[in-house]
Amino acid sequence: MRDFRMDDRDPSAGERAENGQPGGRTAAILSAIAAEKEALVRRGPELERTGLLPDELVAWMRALRLFKLFVPEAFGGAGLTLGEAVRIYEALSAVDGSLGWLAQIGSGGGYFVPSFQPEIARAFFSPPEAVIAGTGHPAGRARRVPGGYVVSGRWRYASGAQYATLFTANAVVEGSAPSEEGGGPASGGAAAGAKVSGKVVRAFAFFPEEVELERDWSALSMVATSGWTFSVRERFVPEERSFVVGEALWDPGLLVYRLPFSLFAEASIGAVCIGLGRGFFEAALGEDAPTEAEVREVVERLRAEADDGRLLFFAAVAEAERRLSAGTLDEAAARRLGGAMRRAAHAQRSAVVRALPFLGMRAIRPEGQLNRRFRDLVTAC
């Protein structure tokens, strides 16, 4: 795995994307992924067998700042826009689904930068190795105590648990007064938080030594994503490590923090699906492509259908950012654009599933590229 230094390879690191083309920083990351494509594809069976990322591959992703795409440059991050990041997720997922998934999950933690006070955020996100693993399901309970909360819970599917430097999880706050249920810390409510099904929910950040890990990811695919379970029991969490998802305590200056979290997640996960669809058809029509003209024509038509979904997806992401910049991204527009992103992601799955019967035995061998890409796409969707 080549060593990669952003500052050495990217003299135009501060450039932004223009006319739909990636800016200097994004272009450098995409070039680095393209340079390693063949080597990464060859390592696919190893990742499938071990269910882990080798240390040198984790180091490569960290050097590219693939876990810090939404962390401000002042904290050592790439400071990208959503539109730039989804291009990176797509490119990496087209090479390997587990890597694309881990990049979007790891970088997704950067959305929480403004949820912590600046000095706490700097401590969490500035280290070169910093990356968050976590889960959104409120599978824990928290009770208010002087200076913070005591939290217990067990949370599943924390992708990136293998190398995470911080774990985040939602928990239901016990005994919240009705007057505290409407807002977050900015409102002054001691136990305030988001409301989910009428319950007050807050998020909590734990250090690796504070959690117990269970290496239990056993899904259809994405086997190298270390989506493990973590748990805590009667763990004290100080106030400064508690937050409300989507609530900003300060402005780090990146547009992405103003996106609704649900739309941010739709775009991030959708980009992985788009990349997996692209990678599947690249492999299907590569060296071992069907030789029969009629069969190849069918597969080409299905790839074109997937490409239409890809265009729809990136158009929806661009529209979301345009509206956000103009201050016109309301709830209705966010729902509409999120729906378009979901449809685009599902178009990949539909096209791939319909292509499988035309691709022969190589599509059903579990050790083959096509089979793994298919399973990754089904799992991601």
BALOBA-1460 file (C-alpha; in Angstrom, 3 decimals):
// residues 381
<rec num="1" residu="m" x="0.000" y="0.000" z="0.000"/>
<rec num="2" residu="r" x="1.534" y="3.287" z="-1.068"/>
<rec num="3" residu="d" x="2.133" y="5.981" z="1.495"/>
<rec num="4" residu="f" x="0.036" y="9.067" z="0.795"/>
<rec num="5" residu="r" x="0.559" y="12.558" z="2.159"/>
<rec num="6" residu="m" x="-2.182" y="15.016" z="1.247"/>
<rec num="7" residu="d" x="0.079" y="18.055" z="1.523"/>
<rec num="8" residu="d" x="2.776" y="16.467" z="-0.677"/>
<rec num="9" residu="r" x="0.434" y="15.407" z="-3.463"/>
<rec num="10" residu="d" x="-2.161" y="18.152" z="-3.418"/>
<rec num="11" residu="p" x="-0.812" y="21.704" z="-3.866"/>
<rec num="12" residu="s" x="-4.311" y="22.937" z="-4.699"/>
<rec num="13" residu="a" x="-5.859" y="21.382" z="-1.594"/>
<rec num="14" residu="g" x="-8.054" y="24.379" z="-0.911"/>
<rec num="15" residu="e" x="-9.751" y="24.422" z="-4.309"/>
<rec num="16" residu="r" x="-13.478" y="23.720" z="-4.421"/>
<rec num="17" residu="a" x="-15.349" y="21.770" z="-7.046"/>
<rec num="18" residu="e" x="-16.386" y="23.845" z="-10.051"/>
<rec num="19" residu="n" x="-18.672" y="22.999" z="-12.967"/>
<rec num="20" residu="g" x="-19.289" y="19.555" z="-11.497"/>
<rec num="21" residu="q" x="-15.577" y="18.685" z="-11.509"/>
<rec num="22" residu="p" x="-13.806" y="17.745" z="-8.264"/>
<rec num="23" residu="g" x="-11.597" y="20.351" z="-6.622"/>
<rec num="24" residu="g" x="-7.927" y="19.792" z="-5.862"/>
<rec num="25" residu="r" x="-8.323" y="17.943" z="-2.580"/>
<rec num="26" residu="t" x="-11.096" y="15.685" z="-3.859"/>
<rec num="27" residu="a" x="-9.280" y="15.001" z="-7.128"/>
<rec num="28" residu="a" x="-6.179" y="13.962" z="-5.186"/>
<rec num="29" residu="i" x="-8.148" y="11.471" z="-3.107"/>
<rec num="30" residu="l" x="-9.877" y="10.060" z="-6.184"/>
<rec num="31" residu="s" x="-6.513" y="9.686" z="-7.921"/>
<rec num="32" residu="a" x="-5.081" y="7.861" z="-4.917"/>
<rec num="33" residu="i" x="-8.038" y="5.440" z="-4.905"/>
<rec num="34" residu="a" x="-7.679" y="4.841" z="-8.649"/>
<rec num="35" residu="a" x="-3.940" y="4.155" z="-8.236"/>
<rec num="36" residu="e" x="-4.657" y="1.388" z="-5.714"/>
<rec num="37" residu="k" x="-7.720" y="-0.063" z="-7.436"/>
<rec num="38" residu="e" x="-6.181" y="-3.323" z="-8.674"/>
<rec num="39" residu="a" x="-4.336" y="-3.955" z="-5.416"/>
<rec num="40" residu="l" x="-7.499" y="-3.359" z="-3.387"/>
<rec num="41" residu="v" x="-9.587" y="-5.651" z="-5.580"/>
<rec num="42" residu="r" x="-6.990" y="-8.416" z="-5.154"/>
<rec num="43" residu="r" x="-7.286" y="-8.076" z="-1.385"/>
<rec num="44" residu="g" x="-11.042" y="-8.620" z="-1.470"/>
<rec num="45" residu="p" x="-10.871" y="-12.364" z="-0.689"/>
<rec num="46" residu="e" x="-8.546" y="-11.667" z="2.252"/>
<rec num="47" residu="l" x="-10.991" y="-9.155" z="3.733"/>
<rec num="48" residu="e" x="-13.815" y="-11.627" z="3.204"/>
<rec num="49" residu="r" x="-11.867" y="-14.364" z="4.955"/>
<rec num="50" residu="t" x="-10.606" y="-12.411" z="7.990"/>
<rec num="51" residu="g" x="-13.482" y="-9.955" z="8.465"/>
<rec num="52" residu="l" x="-10.927" y="-7.272" z="9.378"/>
<rec num="53" residu="l" x="-8.968" y="-4.481" z="7.719"/>
<rec num="54" residu="p" x="-5.197" y="-5.012" z="7.808"/>
<rec num="55" residu="d" x="-3.373" y="-2.326" z="9.776"/>
<rec num="56" residu="e" x="-1.684" y="-0.931" z="6.675"/>
<rec num="57" residu="l" x="-5.050" y="-0.492" z="4.963"/>
<rec num="58" residu="v" x="-6.449" y="1.379" z="7.968"/>
<rec num="59" residu="a" x="-3.331" y="3.560" z="7.897"/>
<rec num="60" residu="w" x="-3.835" y="4.240" z="4.170"/>
<rec num="61" residu="m" x="-7.421" y="5.344" z="4.747"/>
<rec num="62" residu="r" x="-6.328" y="7.601" z="7.600"/>
<rec num="63" residu="a" x="-3.561" y="9.149" z="5.499"/>
<rec num="64" residu="l" x="-6.152" y="9.994" z="2.836"/>
<rec num="65" residu="r" x="-8.346" y="11.504" z="5.582"/>
<rec num="66" residu="l" x="-11.155" y="9.204" z="4.488"/>
<rec num="67" residu="f" x="-12.478" y="9.259" z="8.046"/>
<rec num="68" residu="k" x="-12.234" y="13.072" z="8.267"/>
<rec num="69" residu="l" x="-13.895" y="14.354" z="5.121"/>
<rec num="70" residu="f" x="-16.296" y="16.520" z="7.157"/>
<rec num="71" residu="v" x="-13.829" y="17.588" z="9.838"/>
<rec num="72" residu="p" x="-12.672" y="21.239" z="9.478"/>
<rec num="73" residu="e" x="-9.178" y="21.829" z="8.167"/>
<rec num="74" residu="a" x="-8.356" y="23.572" z="11.466"/>
<rec num="75" residu="f" x="-8.821" y="20.157" z="13.128"/>
<rec num="76" residu="g" x="-6.762" y="18.307" z="10.534"/>
<rec num="77" residu="g" x="-9.705" y="17.285" z="8.365"/>
<rec num="78" residu="a" x="-10.430" y="17.628" z="4.661"/>
<rec num="79" residu="g" x="-13.333" y="20.050" z="5.121"/>
<rec num="80" residu="l" x="-15.252" y="18.816" z="2.071"/>
<rec num="81" residu="t" x="-18.779" y="19.435" z="0.879"/>
<rec num="82" residu="l" x="-21.341" y="16.636" z="0.733"/>
<rec num="83" residu="g" x="-21.157" y="16.659" z="-3.066"/>
<rec num="84" residu="e" x="-17.411" y="16.087" z="-2.959"/>
<rec num="85" residu="a" x="-17.614" y="13.357" z="-0.338"/>
<rec num="86" residu="v" x="-20.244" y="11.289" z="-2.134"/>
<rec num="87" residu="r" x="-17.984" y="11.135" z="-5.210"/>
<rec num="88" residu="i" x="-15.286" y="9.641" z="-2.993"/>
<rec num="89" residu="y" x="-17.699" y="7.141" z="-1.415"/>
<rec num="90" residu="e" x="-18.863" y="6.070" z="-4.864"/>
<rec num="91" residu="a" x="-15.318" y="5.605" z="-6.183"/>
<rec num="92" residu="l" x="-14.167" y="3.601" z="-3.176"/>
<rec num="93" residu="s" x="-17.316" y="1.458" z="-3.095"/>
<rec num="94" residu="a" x="-16.872" y="0.634" z="-6.786"/>
<rec num="95" residu="v" x="-13.535" y="-0.905" z="-5.756"/>
<rec num="96" residu="d" x="-14.606" y="-2.549" z="-2.478"/>
<rec num="97" residu="g" x="-17.913" y="-2.292" z="-0.653"/>
<rec num="98" residu="s" x="-16.491" y="-2.655" z="2.845"/>
<rec num="99" residu="l" x="-14.013" y="0.173" z="2.266"/>
<rec num="100" residu="g" x="-16.669" y="2.479" z="0.836"/>
<rec num="101" residu="w" x="-19.005" y="1.735" z="3.734"/>
<rec num="102" residu="l" x="-16.315" y="2.340" z="6.338"/>
<rec num="103" residu="a" x="-15.308" y="5.628" z="4.713"/>
<rec num="104" residu="q" x="-18.854" y="6.980" z="4.772"/>
<rec num="105" residu="i" x="-19.507" y="5.771" z="8.313"/>
<rec num="106" residu="g" x="-16.195" y="7.079" z="9.629"/>
<rec num="107" residu="s" x="-16.547" y="10.435" z="7.919"/>
<rec num="108" residu="g" x="-20.184" y="10.600" z="8.981"/>
<rec num="109" residu="g" x="-18.982" y="11.002" z="12.550"/>
<rec num="110" residu="g" x="-17.623" y="14.382" z="11.513"/>
<rec num="111" residu="y" x="-21.216" y="15.605" z="11.350"/>
<rec num="112" residu="f" x="-21.037" y="15.737" z="15.162"/>
<rec num="113" residu="v" x="-18.185" y="18.275" z="15.310"/>
<rec num="114" residu="p" x="-20.504" y="21.232" z="16.154"/>
<rec num="115" residu="s" x="-22.438" y="19.071" z="18.648"/>
<rec num="116" residu="f" x="-19.531" y="19.391" z="21.097"/>
<rec num="117" residu="q" x="-18.027" y="22.550" z="22.502"/>
<rec num="118" residu="p" x="-15.039" y="23.667" z="20.359"/>
<rec num="119" residu="e" x="-12.337" y="22.563" z="22.789"/>
<rec num="120" residu="i" x="-13.944" y="19.135" z="23.212"/>
<rec num="121" residu="a" x="-14.435" y="18.770" z="19.461"/>
<rec num="122" residu="r" x="-10.777" y="19.605" z="18.891"/>
<rec num="123" residu="a" x="-9.694" y="16.929" z="21.352"/>
<rec num="124" residu="f" x="-11.967" y="14.311" z="19.750"/>
<rec num="125" residu="f" x="-11.392" y="15.045" z="16.070"/>
<rec num="126" residu="s" x="-7.877" y="16.508" z="15.725"/>
<rec num="127" residu="p" x="-5.729" y="13.381" z="16.325"/>
<rec num="128" residu="p" x="-4.647" y="11.836" z="12.988"/>
<rec num="129" residu="e" x="-6.130" y="8.484" z="14.028"/>
<rec num="130" residu="a" x="-9.486" y="9.941" z="15.156"/>
<rec num="131" residu="v" x="-12.607" y="8.131" z="13.936"/>
<rec num="132" residu="i" x="-16.047" y="7.537" z="15.442"/>
<rec num="133" residu="a" x="-18.052" y="4.316" z="15.431"/>
<rec num="134" residu="g" x="-21.598" y="4.247" z="16.708"/>
<rec num="135" residu="t" x="-25.262" y="3.569" z="16.248"/>
<rec num="136" residu="g" x="-28.399" y="5.667" z="16.161"/>
<rec num="137" residu="h" x="-30.875" y="3.283" z="17.768"/>
<rec num="138" residu="p" x="-31.689" y="4.445" z="21.348"/>
<rec num="139" residu="a" x="-30.876" y="1.085" z="22.940"/>
<rec num="140" residu="g" x="-29.658" y="2.521" z="26.234"/>
<rec num="141" residu="r" x="-30.922" y="4.239" z="29.366"/>
<rec num="142" residu="a" x="-29.411" y="7.318" z="30.977"/>
<rec num="143" residu="r" x="-30.132" y="9.040" z="34.258"/>
<rec num="144" residu="r" x="-29.080" y="12.553" z="35.172"/>
<rec num="145" residu="v" x="-26.518" y="12.923" z="37.965"/>
<rec num="146" residu="p" x="-24.396" y="15.903" z="39.052"/>
<rec num="147" residu="g" x="-21.947" y="16.731" z="36.264"/>
<rec num="148" residu="g" x="-23.351" y="14.360" z="33.668"/>
<rec num="149" residu="y" x="-25.196" y="11.080" z="33.208"/>
<rec num="150" residu="v" x="-24.926" y="7.437" z="34.192"/>
<rec num="151" residu="v" x="-25.528" y="5.317" z="31.098"/>
<rec num="152" residu="s" x="-26.204" y="1.635" z="30.508"/>
<rec num="153" residu="g" x="-26.960" y="-0.049" z="27.212"/>
<rec num="154" residu="r" x="-26.035" y="-2.446" z="24.449"/>
<rec num="155" residu="w" x="-25.836" y="-1.165" z="20.888"/>
<rec num="156" residu="r" x="-25.407" y="-3.221" z="17.714"/>
<rec num="157" residu="y" x="-23.801" y="-2.597" z="14.314"/>
<rec num="158" residu="a" x="-21.089" y="-0.060" z="15.200"/>
<rec num="159" residu="s" x="-19.235" y="-0.139" z="11.875"/>
<rec num="160" residu="g" x="-15.542" y="0.588" z="12.280"/>
<rec num="161" residu="a" x="-15.386" y="-0.710" z="15.850"/>
<rec num="162" residu="q" x="-12.077" y="-2.415" z="15.009"/>
<rec num="163" residu="y" x="-10.138" y="0.880" z="15.050"/>
<rec num="164" residu="a" x="-12.527" y="3.508" z="16.480"/>
<rec num="165" residu="t" x="-11.162" y="6.121" z="18.894"/>
<rec num="166" residu="l" x="-14.647" y="7.102" z="20.087"/>
<rec num="167" residu="f" x="-18.017" y="5.335" z="20.284"/>
<rec num="168" residu="t" x="-21.317" y="7.243" z="20.183"/>
<rec num="169" residu="a" x="-24.749" y="5.918" z="21.107"/>
<rec num="170" residu="n" x="-28.255" y="7.170" z="21.821"/>
<rec num="171" residu="a" x="-30.023" y="6.526" z="25.112"/>
<rec num="172" residu="v" x="-33.411" y="7.384" z="26.563"/>
<rec num="173" residu="v" x="-33.110" y="9.869" z="29.429"/>
<rec num="174" residu="e" x="-35.020" y="8.756" z="32.519"/>
<rec num="175" residu="g" x="-37.075" y="11.143" z="34.619"/>
<rec num="176" residu="s" x="-37.017" y="14.128" z="32.243"/>
<rec num="177" residu="a" x="-39.303" y="16.945" z="33.330"/>
<rec num="178" residu="p" x="-41.921" y="17.932" z="30.712"/>
<rec num="179" residu="s" x="-40.483" y="21.457" z="30.546"/>
<rec num="180" residu="e" x="-37.138" y="19.991" z="29.500"/>
<rec num="181" residu="e" x="-38.363" y="17.870" z="26.640"/>
<rec num="182" residu="g" x="-38.523" y="20.517" z="23.961"/>
<rec num="183" residu="g" x="-34.888" y="21.386" z="23.361"/>
<rec num="184" residu="g" x="-31.234" y="20.634" z="23.851"/>
<rec num="185" residu="p" x="-28.441" y="22.118" z="25.897"/>
<rec num="186" residu="a" x="-28.951" y="25.551" z="24.369"/>
<rec num="187" residu="s" x="-32.373" y="25.724" z="26.024"/>
<rec num="188" residu="g" x="-30.849" y="25.206" z="29.439"/>
<rec num="189" residu="g" x="-32.742" y="21.987" z="30.219"/>
<rec num="190" residu="a" x="-30.521" y="19.700" z="32.271"/>
<rec num="191" residu="a" x="-31.892" y="16.513" z="30.708"/>
<rec num="192" residu="a" x="-33.032" y="18.022" z="27.445"/>
<rec num="193" residu="g" x="-32.666" y="16.193" z="24.177"/>
<rec num="194" residu="a" x="-34.370" y="15.106" z="20.994"/>
<rec num="195" residu="k" x="-37.789" y="13.479" z="21.226"/>
<rec num="196" residu="v" x="-38.225" y="10.026" z="19.725"/>
<rec num="197" residu="s" x="-41.669" y="8.429" z="20.084"/>
<rec num="198" residu="g" x="-42.395" y="10.780" z="22.958"/>
<rec num="199" residu="k" x="-39.186" y="9.901" z="24.810"/>
<rec num="200" residu="v" x="-36.266" y="12.223" z="25.433"/>
<rec num="201" residu="v" x="-33.125" y="10.896" z="23.745"/>
<rec num="202" residu="r" x="-29.542" y="12.098" z="24.048"/>
<rec num="203" residu="a" x="-26.331" y="10.810" z="22.513"/>
<rec num="204" residu="f" x="-23.247" y="9.916" z="24.518"/>
<rec num="205" residu="a" x="-19.585" y="9.520" z="23.591"/>
<rec num="206" residu="f" x="-17.462" y="6.751" z="25.094"/>
<rec num="207" residu="f" x="-13.756" y="6.042" z="24.838"/>
<rec num="208" residu="p" x="-12.721" y="2.533" z="23.670"/>
<rec num="209" residu="e" x="-11.568" y="1.518" z="27.142"/>
<rec num="210" residu="e" x="-15.053" y="2.319" z="28.484"/>
<rec num="211" residu="v" x="-16.959" y="-0.097" z="26.250"/>
<rec num="212" residu="e" x="-17.145" y="-3.867" z="25.968"/>
<rec num="213" residu="l" x="-16.949" y="-5.100" z="22.379"/>
<rec num="214" residu="e" x="-18.589" y="-8.212" z="20.938"/>
<rec num="215" residu="r" x="-17.200" y="-9.269" z="17.573"/>
<rec num="216" residu="d" x="-20.543" y="-10.463" z="16.265"/>
<rec num="217" residu="w" x="-21.070" y="-9.092" z="12.740"/>
<rec num="218" residu="s" x="-22.449" y="-12.040" z="10.765"/>
<rec num="219" residu="a" x="-24.533" y="-10.539" z="7.980"/>
<rec num="220" residu="l" x="-24.783" y="-11.612" z="4.354"/>
<rec num="221" residu="s" x="-21.802" y="-9.480" z="3.385"/>
<rec num="222" residu="m" x="-19.837" y="-6.289" z="4.169"/>
<rec num="223" residu="v" x="-17.872" y="-8.689" z="6.350"/>
<rec num="224" residu="a" x="-14.825" y="-6.429" z="6.824"/>
<rec num="225" residu="t" x="-16.780" y="-3.510" z="8.272"/>
<rec num="226" residu="s" x="-16.393" y="-4.638" z="11.928"/>
<rec num="227" residu="g" x="-20.008" y="-3.704" z="12.661"/>
<rec num="228" residu="w" x="-19.739" y="-5.053" z="16.160"/>
<rec num="229" residu="t" x="-21.890" y="-4.687" z="19.271"/>
<rec num="230" residu="f" x="-20.670" y="-2.532" z="22.133"/>
<rec num="231" residu="s" x="-22.074" y="-2.126" z="25.620"/>
<rec num="232" residu="v" x="-21.613" y="-0.152" z="28.844"/>
<rec num="233" residu="r" x="-22.970" y="-0.735" z="32.323"/>
<rec num="234" residu="e" x="-23.540" y="2.089" z="34.799"/>
<rec num="235" residu="r" x="-20.909" y="4.205" z="33.053"/>
<rec num="236" residu="f" x="-20.604" y="7.849" z="34.088"/>
<rec num="237" residu="v" x="-20.434" y="10.222" z="31.108"/>
<rec num="238" residu="p" x="-19.567" y="13.869" z="31.837"/>
<rec num="239" residu="e" x="-21.816" y="16.589" z="30.480"/>
<rec num="240" residu="e" x="-19.337" y="17.619" z="27.779"/>
<rec num="241" residu="r" x="-19.513" y="14.147" z="26.211"/>
<rec num="242" residu="s" x="-23.301" y="14.260" z="25.847"/>
<rec num="243" residu="f" x="-25.027" y="15.820" z="22.852"/>
<rec num="244" residu="v" x="-28.129" y="15.910" z="20.674"/>
<rec num="245" residu="v" x="-27.739" y="14.676" z="17.096"/>
<rec num="246" residu="g" x="-28.254" y="17.565" z="14.685"/>
<rec num="247" residu="e" x="-27.957" y="20.292" z="17.308"/>
<rec num="248" residu="a" x="-25.079" y="22.734" z="16.752"/>
<rec num="249" residu="l" x="-23.414" y="24.489" z="19.689"/>
<rec num="250" residu="w" x="-21.131" y="26.530" z="17.396"/>
<rec num="251" residu="d" x="-20.401" y="27.070" z="13.709"/>
<rec num="252" residu="p" x="-17.236" y="25.401" z="12.372"/>
<rec num="253" residu="g" x="-17.947" y="26.934" z="8.962"/>
<rec num="254" residu="l" x="-18.907" y="23.905" z="6.834"/>
<rec num="255" residu="l" x="-22.201" y="23.847" z="4.963"/>
<rec num="256" residu="v" x="-22.691" y="20.121" z="5.577"/>
<rec num="257" residu="y" x="-23.481" y="20.683" z="9.269"/>
<rec num="258" residu="r" x="-26.666" y="22.488" z="8.303"/>
<rec num="259" residu="l" x="-28.093" y="19.489" z="6.449"/>
<rec num="260" residu="p" x="-30.872" y="17.529" z="8.164"/>
<rec num="261" residu="f" x="-29.246" y="14.395" z="9.537"/>
<rec num="262" residu="s" x="-31.682" y="12.083" z="7.738"/>
<rec num="263" residu="l" x="-30.829" y="13.631" z="4.352"/>
<rec num="264" residu="f" x="-27.116" y="13.522" z="5.170"/>
<rec num="265" residu="a" x="-27.467" y="9.789" z="5.897"/>
<rec num="266" residu="e" x="-29.518" y="9.120" z="2.739"/>
<rec num="267" residu="a" x="-26.810" y="10.726" z="0.614"/>
<rec num="268" residu="s" x="-23.930" y="8.970" z="2.352"/>
<rec num="269" residu="i" x="-25.382" y="5.450" z="2.272"/>
<rec num="270" residu="g" x="-26.847" y="6.028" z="-1.179"/>
<rec num="271" residu="a" x="-23.401" y="6.855" z="-2.570"/>
<rec num="272" residu="v" x="-22.124" y="3.459" z="-1.390"/>
<rec num="273" residu="c" x="-24.971" y="1.740" z="-3.232"/>
<rec num="274" residu="i" x="-24.284" y="3.781" z="-6.366"/>
<rec num="275" residu="g" x="-20.623" y="2.777" z="-6.244"/>
<rec num="276" residu="l" x="-21.428" y="-0.881" z="-5.688"/>
<rec num="277" residu="g" x="-23.738" y="-0.881" z="-8.708"/>
<rec num="278" residu="r" x="-21.073" y="0.777" z="-10.817"/>
<rec num="279" residu="g" x="-18.420" y="-1.689" z="-9.659"/>
<rec num="280" residu="f" x="-20.664" y="-4.672" z="-10.354"/>
<rec num="281" residu="f" x="-21.290" y="-3.698" z="-13.962"/>
<rec num="282" residu="e" x="-17.635" y="-2.793" z="-14.516"/>
<rec num="283" residu="a" x="-16.726" y="-6.316" z="-13.419"/>
<rec num="284" residu="a" x="-19.603" y="-7.922" z="-15.315"/>
<rec num="285" residu="l" x="-18.574" y="-6.263" z="-18.572"/>
<rec num="286" residu="g" x="-14.835" y="-6.560" z="-18.028"/>
<rec num="287" residu="e" x="-12.417" y="-9.248" z="-19.136"/>
<rec num="288" residu="d" x="-14.857" y="-12.124" z="-18.609"/>
<rec num="289" residu="a" x="-17.859" y="-10.370" z="-20.130"/>
<rec num="290" residu="p" x="-20.534" y="-12.516" z="-21.804"/>
<rec num="291" residu="t" x="-19.536" y="-13.344" z="-25.370"/>
<rec num="292" residu="e" x="-23.072" y="-13.827" z="-26.700"/>
<rec num="293" residu="a" x="-24.227" y="-10.604" z="-28.338"/>
<rec num="294" residu="e" x="-27.812" y="-10.921" z="-27.062"/>
<rec num="295" residu="v" x="-26.686" y="-11.502" z="-23.484"/>
<rec num="296" residu="r" x="-24.180" y="-8.662" z="-23.552"/>
<rec num="297" residu="e" x="-26.870" y="-6.367" z="-24.936"/>
<rec num="298" residu="v" x="-29.154" y="-7.156" z="-21.989"/>
<rec num="299" residu="v" x="-26.384" y="-6.515" z="-19.445"/>
<rec num="300" residu="e" x="-25.418" y="-3.265" z="-21.191"/>
<rec num="301" residu="r" x="-29.042" y="-2.129" z="-21.089"/>
<rec num="302" residu="l" x="-29.246" y="-2.853" z="-17.371"/>
<rec num="303" residu="r" x="-26.014" y="-0.944" z="-16.761"/>
<rec num="304" residu="a" x="-27.509" y="2.021" z="-18.608"/>
<rec num="305" residu="e" x="-30.526" y="1.813" z="-16.324"/>
<rec num="306" residu="a" x="-28.243" y="1.832" z="-13.282"/>
<rec num="307" residu="d" x="-26.376" y="4.809" z="-14.752"/>
<rec num="308" residu="d" x="-29.666" y="6.701" z="-15.040"/>
<rec num="309" residu="g" x="-30.165" y="6.134" z="-11.323"/>
<rec num="310" residu="r" x="-26.624" y="7.357" z="-10.695"/>
<rec num="311" residu="l" x="-27.350" y="10.628" z="-12.519"/>
<rec num="312" residu="l" x="-30.573" y="11.049" z="-10.535"/>
<rec num="313" residu="f" x="-28.654" y="10.537" z="-7.299"/>
<rec num="314" residu="f" x="-25.953" y="13.117" z="-7.945"/>
<rec num="315" residu="a" x="-28.516" y="15.598" z="-9.230"/>
<rec num="316" residu="a" x="-30.467" y="15.219" z="-5.970"/>
<rec num="317" residu="v" x="-27.312" y="15.782" z="-3.891"/>
<rec num="318" residu="a" x="-26.445" y="18.888" z="-5.915"/>
<rec num="319" residu="e" x="-29.989" y="20.219" z="-5.548"/>
<rec num="320" residu="a" x="-29.886" y="19.684" z="-1.787"/>
<rec num="321" residu="e" x="-26.659" y="21.671" z="-1.491"/>
<rec num="322" residu="r" x="-27.934" y="24.401" z="-3.791"/>
<rec num="323" residu="r" x="-31.098" y="24.790" z="-1.755"/>
<rec num="324" residu="l" x="-29.158" y="24.712" z="1.498"/>
<rec num="325" residu="s" x="-26.869" y="27.494" z="0.277"/>
<rec num="326" residu="a" x="-29.879" y="29.546" z="-0.795"/>
<rec num="327" residu="g" x="-31.765" y="28.904" z="2.445"/>
<rec num="328" residu="t" x="-34.632" y="27.118" z="0.681"/>
<rec num="329" residu="l" x="-34.114" y="23.527" z="1.868"/>
<rec num="330" residu="d" x="-37.326" y="23.091" z="3.817"/>
<rec num="331" residu="e" x="-38.733" y="19.854" z="5.221"/>
<rec num="332" residu="a" x="-40.784" y="19.073" z="2.123"/>
<rec num="333" residu="a" x="-37.803" y="19.568" z="-0.189"/>
<rec num="334" residu="a" x="-35.603" y="17.426" z="2.070"/>
<rec num="335" residu="r" x="-38.172" y="14.603" z="1.962"/>
<rec num="336" residu="r" x="-38.453" y="14.836" z="-1.817"/>
<rec num="337" residu="l" x="-34.697" y="14.815" z="-2.375"/>
<rec num="338" residu="g" x="-34.163" y="12.018" z="0.131"/>
<rec num="339" residu="g" x="-36.769" y="9.974" z="-1.719"/>
<rec num="340" residu="a" x="-34.952" y="10.561" z="-4.999"/>
<rec num="341" residu="m" x="-31.703" y="9.366" z="-3.449"/>
<rec num="342" residu="r" x="-33.370" y="6.208" z="-2.138"/>
<rec num="343" residu="r" x="-34.919" y="5.452" z="-5.518"/>
<rec num="344" residu="a" x="-31.537" y="5.886" z="-7.186"/>
<rec num="345" residu="a" x="-29.889" y="3.491" z="-4.737"/>
<rec num="346" residu="h" x="-32.624" y="0.898" z="-5.199"/>
<rec num="347" residu="a" x="-32.312" y="1.238" z="-8.976"/>
<rec num="348" residu="q" x="-28.783" y="-0.154" z="-8.608"/>
<rec num="349" residu="r" x="-30.039" y="-3.171" z="-6.702"/>
<rec num="350" residu="s" x="-32.853" y="-3.799" z="-9.158"/>
<rec num="351" residu="a" x="-30.543" y="-3.626" z="-12.193"/>
<rec num="352" residu="v" x="-27.949" y="-5.904" z="-10.588"/>
<rec num="353" residu="v" x="-30.507" y="-8.523" z="-9.518"/>
<rec num="354" residu="r" x="-31.957" y="-8.657" z="-13.031"/>
<rec num="355" residu="a" x="-28.477" y="-8.949" z="-14.561"/>
<rec num="356" residu="l" x="-27.445" y="-11.971" z="-12.461"/>
<rec num="357" residu="p" x="-29.225" y="-14.682" z="-14.525"/>
<rec num="358" residu="f" x="-27.303" y="-13.585" z="-17.626"/>
<rec num="359" residu="l" x="-23.838" y="-13.788" z="-16.092"/>
<rec num="360" residu="g" x="-23.423" y="-17.514" z="-15.648"/>
<rec num="361" residu="m" x="-21.682" y="-19.432" z="-12.892"/>
<rec num="362" residu="r" x="-19.171" y="-16.683" z="-12.134"/>
<rec num="363" residu="a" x="-22.014" y="-14.638" z="-10.670"/>
<rec num="364" residu="i" x="-22.933" y="-17.255" z="-8.063"/>
<rec num="365" residu="r" x="-19.511" y="-18.435" z="-6.893"/>
<rec num="366" residu="p" x="-19.141" y="-16.954" z="-3.381"/>
<rec num="367" residu="e" x="-15.431" y="-16.284" z="-3.886"/>
<rec num="368" residu="g" x="-16.021" y="-14.321" z="-7.085"/>
<rec num="369" residu="q" x="-16.035" y="-10.530" z="-7.480"/>
<rec num="370" residu="l" x="-19.536" y="-10.392" z="-8.881"/>
<rec num="371" residu="n" x="-21.030" y="-12.439" z="-6.082"/>
<rec num="372" residu="r" x="-19.370" y="-10.351" z="-3.384"/>
<rec num="373" residu="r" x="-20.414" y="-7.076" z="-4.999"/>
<rec num="374" residu="f" x="-23.979" y="-8.349" z="-5.279"/>
<rec num="375" residu="r" x="-24.055" y="-9.374" z="-1.610"/>
<rec num="376" residu="d" x="-22.522" y="-6.059" z="-0.542"/>
<rec num="377" residu="l" x="-25.170" y="-4.151" z="-2.477"/>
<rec num="378" residu="v" x="-28.036" y="-6.143" z="-0.985"/>
<rec num="379" residu="t" x="-26.580" y="-5.612" z="2.497"/>
<rec num="380" residu="a" x="-26.065" y="-1.871" z="2.009"/>
<rec num="381" residu="c" x="-29.537" y="-1.342" z="0.592"/>
